[in-house]
């Protein structure tokens, strides 16, 4: 899939944008592979964003860790995924309606890059 994406300037531009976000946030630094270190692979995930008619409005490329290659107790002790539960959203909206508050929706790009890890993670 990456070879196909590299043949199209739109995808290449999108991939560069993703890598620039990592550089801007100083998420990683390049170092030699350490002996005995647990190293996790990376992969590109590509997705087209579509409008209501099914036309492509933009391309999204994400560089993600191959978490499925990790072994619990060796590579990690616990995992956490910040997702909303439908029940929590319903309770929140019920409180908003009761108190007659205004709600604004916000799409945050690269929110995962703002998290801080306590441990060192090696990827390749």
C-alpha positions in Angstrom: 0.0 0.0 0.0 2.9 2.4 0.8 4.4 1.8 -2.6 1.1 2.7 -4.3 0.7 5.8 -2.1 4.2 7.0 -3.0 3.2 7.2 -6.6 0.5 9.8 -5.9 1.5 13.4 -4.9 -1.6 13.8 -2.7 -0.7 10.9 -0.5 3.0 11.9 -0.4 1.9 15.4 0.8 -0.3 13.9 3.4 2.4 11.6 4.7 4.8 14.5 4.9 2.2 16.4 6.9 2.0 13.5 9.4 5.7 13.3 9.8 6.0 17.1 10.2 3.5 16.9 13.1 5.9 14.4 14.9 8.8 16.7 14.3 6.9 19.8 15.5 5.8 18.1 18.7 9.3 16.6 19.2 7.7 13.2 19.6 10.7 11.2 18.6 14.4 11.3 17.9 16.5 9.0 15.7 19.0 6.8 17.6 20.8 3.6 16.8 19.1 0.4 17.7 19.9 -0.6 21.3 20.9 -4.2 22.0 18.2 -5.9 24.1 15.7 -3.2 23.6 12.1 -4.2 22.8 11.5 -2.5 19.4 8.0 -2.1 18.0 7.3 -1.7 14.2 5.4 1.1 12.6 2.9 1.0 9.7 1.1 3.5 7.6 -2.7 3.6 7.6 -4.4 5.4 4.7 -8.0 6.6 4.5 -10.0 8.8 2.2 -12.5 11.2 3.8 -15.7 11.4 1.8 -18.5 13.9 1.5 -22.2 12.9 1.6 -22.1 12.0 -2.2 -19.1 9.7 -1.7 -16.6 12.1 -3.3 -13.1 12.2 -1.8 -12.6 15.5 0.0 -9.2 14.8 1.6 -6.7 12.0 2.2 -5.6 11.0 5.7 -2.4 9.1 6.4 -1.4 8.0 9.9 1.8 6.4 11.1 0.8 4.0 13.8 2.6 1.5 16.1 1.9 -2.2 15.4 0.5 -2.7 18.8 -0.7 -6.1 17.9 2.9 -7.3 17.9 3.4 -6.4 21.6 3.3 -9.0 24.4 1.7 -8.1 27.7 4.2 -8.1 30.5 7.1 -7.7 28.1 6.3 -4.7 26.0 3.6 -3.2 28.2 1.9 -3.5 31.6 -1.3 -1.8 30.7 -3.0 -0.1 27.8 -5.3 2.9 27.6 -7.5 4.2 24.8 -9.2 7.5 25.4 -12.6 6.9 23.9 -16.0 8.1 24.9 -18.7 5.8 26.1 -22.2 6.3 24.6 -23.7 6.3 28.1 -21.3 9.1 29.2 -22.3 11.2 26.1 -26.0 10.7 26.9 -25.6 11.8 30.5 -23.5 14.8 29.5 -26.1 15.9 26.9 -29.0 15.4 29.4 -27.2 17.7 31.9 -26.6 20.2 29.2 -30.3 20.2 28.3 -31.3 20.4 31.9 -29.1 23.4 32.6 -29.7 24.9 29.2 -26.0 25.2 28.3 -24.5 25.6 24.9 -22.3 22.8 23.5 -19.6 23.2 20.9 -18.0 20.4 19.0 -14.3 20.5 18.4 -12.1 18.3 16.2 -8.6 18.1 17.7 -5.8 17.0 15.3 -3.0 15.0 16.7 -4.3 15.0 20.3 -2.4 11.7 20.9 0.9 13.5 20.3 0.2 15.7 23.4 0.2 12.8 25.8 3.3 12.1 27.9 4.8 8.7 28.3 6.6 7.7 31.5 8.6 5.0 29.8 10.8 4.9 26.7 9.4 3.3 23.6 11.5 2.2 20.7 10.0 1.9 17.3 11.4 1.2 13.8 
